């Protein structure tokens, strides 16, 4: 019988990486909202994020290929195309839908809607990737969506303009990101976390920057103030580069479903920052809705870990 690694030690590191990535990703909506307040378009805001991130990923990519010759052998044309396609789905399509949705809804609400992606990770795993359905997770899902409905109803009553479109866009981001997580792990198993992340993010960055140059025009960037560029820097480093590596490292160690179930600190951090920095409202309805969402997520994570067992 072969010796097995300590699952608790491995899981502790994997969960730690996933949680750190989720917390940093939670700052993204704040920086985006601040950029929107300066009149920056959705396309330009996404491009600013990628302009900062792209050089980092390219440098790391070239370093990996130079220091690890075996990595070049892994990147067959079909594998390279697959990594690029998955990166486009997770870092371009999902990101653009999320950025576009934030133009219509609050940062708090956006984060809570996006927070439903673990449920889609579960469902997609069952429908497309051969996972077994865990029906014990359904009550947790219902509790979470009940919380979203509380906040959605409040928004619909108080400020309904753009709410349905914004919700649909952010929900589309959650759907595409959930599907990305399953596809990403299959690529990372072959080429490694760092190499996949660099390829996927670099591809998405080129597309996002190209889209903005077509939509906004190159002259737009010369008119940006130093403050806007600072927001782009913060968004690129703390809202993109660091969390992307942390999250993908978590996926590689503990899997897509486990990683998706560790993000409960993200909405809390977003709510605190949104209230303190953006001046967003936090009413009794927000408190009740957020509590239900977090409760549902906690139950989902606990039941999911029990179903998978200590060795996964």
C-alpha positions in Angstrom: 0.0 0.0 0.0 1.6 3.3 -1.1 1.9 6.2 1.3 -0.6 9.0 0.9 0.0 12.7 1.5 -1.6 14.2 4.6 -5.0 15.3 3.3 -5.6 17.8 6.1 -2.3 19.6 5.3 -2.9 19.6 1.6 -6.5 20.8 2.0 -5.5 23.5 4.5 -3.1 25.1 2.0 -5.6 24.7 -0.9 -8.4 26.3 1.1 -6.1 29.1 2.2 -5.2 29.9 -1.3 -8.8 29.9 -2.5 -10.0 32.1 0.3 -7.2 34.6 -0.2 -8.0 34.8 -3.9 -11.7 35.3 -3.1 -11.0 38.2 -0.7 -8.8 40.0 -3.2 -11.3 39.4 -6.0 -13.9 41.1 -3.8 -12.1 44.5 -4.3 -12.7 44.4 -8.0 -16.2 45.8 -7.9 -15.0 48.8 -5.8 -12.3 49.8 -8.2 -14.7 49.4 -11.2 -17.3 51.6 -9.6 -14.7 54.2 -8.9 -13.6 54.2 -12.5 -17.2 54.4 -13.7 -17.7 57.5 -11.5 -14.8 59.1 -13.4 -16.7 58.5 -16.7 -14.6 55.5 -17.9 -16.5 53.1 -20.1 -17.0 49.4 -19.4 -14.6 48.5 -22.2 -11.9 50.9 -21.1 -12.2 49.8 -17.5 -11.7 46.2 -18.5 -8.8 47.2 -20.8 -7.1 49.2 -18.0 -7.2 46.1 -15.9 -5.7 44.1 -18.6 -3.1 46.7 -19.6 -1.6 46.4 -16.1 -2.0 42.6 -15.9 -0.7 41.6 -19.4 3.0 42.5 -18.9 3.1 40.5 -15.7 1.6 37.4 -17.3 3.9 37.7 -20.3 7.0 38.0 -18.2 6.0 35.0 -16.1 5.0 33.0 -19.2 8.4 33.6 -20.9 10.2 32.8 -17.7 8.4 29.6 -17.3 9.1 28.5 -20.9 12.8 29.4 -20.5 13.4 27.7 -17.2 11.1 24.7 -17.8 11.9 23.2 -21.2 9.4 20.4 -20.5 6.6 23.0 -20.5 7.2 23.7 -24.2 6.7 20.0 -25.0 3.3 20.1 -23.2 2.1 23.0 -25.3 1.0 21.2 -28.4 -1.0 23.3 -30.8 -4.3 21.8 -29.7 -3.4 22.2 -26.0 -2.4 25.8 -26.5 -5.7 26.6 -28.3 -7.6 24.8 -25.5 -5.9 26.9 -22.9 -6.5 30.1 -24.8 -10.2 29.3 -25.3 -10.8 28.5 -21.7 -9.0 31.7 -20.7 -11.2 33.7 -23.0 -14.3 32.2 -21.4 -13.1 32.8 -17.8 -11.2 36.1 -18.1 -12.8 37.8 -21.0 -16.4 36.7 -21.5 -17.1 36.3 -17.8 -15.3 39.5 -16.8 -17.0 41.6 -19.5 -20.4 40.5 -18.4 -19.5 41.3 -14.8 -18.1 44.7 -15.6 -21.2 45.5 -17.8 -23.5 44.4 -15.0 -21.8 46.7 -12.5 -22.9 49.7 -14.6 -26.5 48.9 -13.5 -26.4 47.4 -10.0 -24.5 48.1 -6.7 -21.2 46.5 -5.9 -22.8 44.7 -2.9 -25.6 43.2 -5.0 -23.2 42.3 -7.8 -21.0 40.4 -5.5 -23.9 38.5 -4.0 -25.2 37.5 -7.4 -21.8 36.4 -8.5 -21.5 34.5 -5.3 -24.0 31.9 -6.6 -21.5 30.5 -9.0 -20.6 27.5 -6.7 -24.1 26.2 -7.3 -23.6 26.4 -11.0 -20.2 24.6 -10.5 -22.2 21.8 -8.9 -24.9 21.6 -11.5 -22.4 21.8 -14.5 -20.3 19.1 -12.8 -23.4 16.8 -12.7 -24.7 17.7 -16.2 -21.5 17.7 -18.2 -18.6 16.3 -16.2 -19.9 13.1 -14.6 -20.1 14.3 -11.0 -22.8 12.8 -8.7 -25.6 15.1 -7.6 -25.7 15.8 -3.8 -29.3 16.5 -3.0 -28.4 17.6 0.5 -27.0 20.8 -1.1 -30.4 21.8 -2.5 -31.7 23.4 0.7 -28.6 25.5 1.0 -29.0 26.7 -2.6 -32.7 27.7 -1.8 -31.6 29.6 1.3 -29.1 31.6 -0.7 -31.5 32.4 -3.5 -34.1 33.5 -0.9 -31.5 36.0 0.4 -30.9 37.3 -3.1 -34.6 37.7 -3.7 -34.9 39.8 -0.5 -32.3 42.3 -1.8 -33.6 42.1 -5.4 -37.1 42.9 -4.2 -35.8 45.9 -2.2 -33.9 47.2 -5.3 -37.0 46.6 -7.5 -39.1 48.8 -5.2 -36.6 51.5 -4.5 -34.4 51.8 -7.6 -35.6 49.5 -10.4 -33.8 51.2 -13.3 -31.5 48.7 -15.0 -31.9 46.1 -12.3 -33.2 43.3 -14.5 -30.5 43.9 -17.1 -27.7 44.2 -14.5 -28.8 41.1 -12.7 -28.9 39.1 -16.0 -25.4 40.3 -16.9 -23.9 39.4 -13.6 -25.7 36.1 -13.5 -24.3 35.4 -17.0 -20.9 36.1 -15.5 -21.5 33.6 -12.7 -22.6 30.9 -15.2 -19.6 31.3 -17.5 -17.2 31.5 -14.6 -18.6 28.3 -13.2 -18.1 26.5 -16.5 -14.6 27.9 -16.7 -13.6 26.4 -13.4 -14.4 22.9 -14.6 -12.6 23.4 -17.9 -9.6 25.2 -16.3 -8.8 22.3 -13.9 -8.6 19.9 -16.8 -6.0 22.1 -18.5 -4.1 22.8 -15.3 -3.7 19.1 -14.6 -1.7 18.8 -17.9 0.2 22.1 -18.2 0.3 23.4 -14.6 -1.4 26.2 -12.8 1.0 29.0 -13.6 1.5 28.2 -17.3 -2.3 27.9 -17.8 -3.0 31.1 -16.0 -0.5 33.1 -18.0 -1.8 31.8 -21.3 -5.4 32.2 -20.5 -5.1 35.7 -19.0 -2.8 37.0 -21.7 -5.2 35.8 -24.4 -8.1 37.5 -22.6 -6.1 40.7 -22.1 -5.3 41.0 -25.8 -9.0 40.7 -26.7 -10.1 43.2 -24.0 -7.5 45.8 -25.0 -8.3 45.3 -28.7 -12.1 45.7 -28.0 -11.5 49.0 -26.1 -9.3 50.4 -28.9 -12.0 49.8 -31.4 -14.9 51.0 -29.2 -13.2 53.9 -27.3 -10.3 54.8 -29.6 -6.6 55.2 -28.6 -7.0 58.9 -27.9 -9.2 58.0 -24.9 -6.2 56.8 -22.9 -4.3 60.0 -23.2 -7.1 61.8 -21.6 -7.2 59.7 -18.5 -6.1 61.4 -15.2 -3.4 59.9 -13.0 -6.2 58.9 -10.6 -7.8 56.8 -13.3 -4.5 55.1 -14.1 -4.0 54.5 -10.4 -7.4 52.8 -10.2 -6.4 50.7 -13.2 -3.1 49.7 -11.5 -5.0 48.7 -8.3 -7.6 46.8 -10.3 -4.9 45.0 -12.3 -2.7 44.0 -9.4 -5.0 43.4 -6.5 -8.2 42.6 -8.4 -6.6 40.4 -11.1 -3.0 39.2 -11.0 -2.7 38.1 -7.4 -6.2 36.6 -7.0 -6.0 34.8 -10.3 -2.9 32.8 -9.3 -4.3 32.2 -5.8 -7.6 31.0 -7.1 -6.2 28.7 -9.8 -3.7 27.3 -7.3 -6.7 26.5 -5.0 -8.6 24.8 -7.9 -5.5 22.7 -8.7 -5.2 21.5 -5.1 -8.8 21.0 -3.9 -10.9 21.1 -7.1 -13.5 23.4 -8.6 -16.3 22.6 -6.3 -14.3 23.0 -3.1 -12.7 26.2 -4.3 -16.1 27.6 -5.2 -17.4 26.8 -1.7 -14.7 28.8 0.1 -15.6 32.3 -1.1 -17.8 33.4 1.8 -15.5 36.2 2.9 -15.7 37.8 -0.5 -19.2 39.4 -0.2 -18.5 40.5 3.4 -15.4 42.4 2.2 -17.2 43.9 -0.7 -20.1 45.1 1.5 -17.7 46.7 4.0 -15.8 48.5 1.2 -18.9 49.5 -0.7 -20.4 51.1 2.3 -17.2 52.9 3.5 -15.8 53.9 0.1 -18.7 54.1 -2.3 -21.3 55.2 0.3 -23.8 52.5 -0.8 -26.8 51.9 1.4 -26.9 48.9 3.8 -30.5 48.6 5.1 -32.2 45.9 7.2 -33.2 44.2 3.9 -29.6 44.1 2.9 -28.6 42.6 6.2 -31.3 39.9 6.1 -30.6 39.1 2.4 -26.8 39.0 3.0 -27.2 36.8 6.1 -29.3 34.3 4.1 -26.8 34.2 1.3 -23.9 33.6 3.6 -25.9 31.0 5.6 -26.8 29.2 2.5 -23.2 29.3 1.3 -21.8 28.0 4.6 -24.3 25.1 4.6 -23.4 24.4 1.0 -19.7 24.3 1.8 -20.1 22.1 4.9 -22.3 19.6 3.2 -20.1 19.6 0.1 -17.0 18.8 2.1 -18.8 16.0 4.0 -20.0 14.5 0.7 -16.5 14.6 -0.8 -14.8 13.2 2.3 -11.4 14.1 3.8 -9.4 12.6 0.9 -10.6 14.8 -1.9 
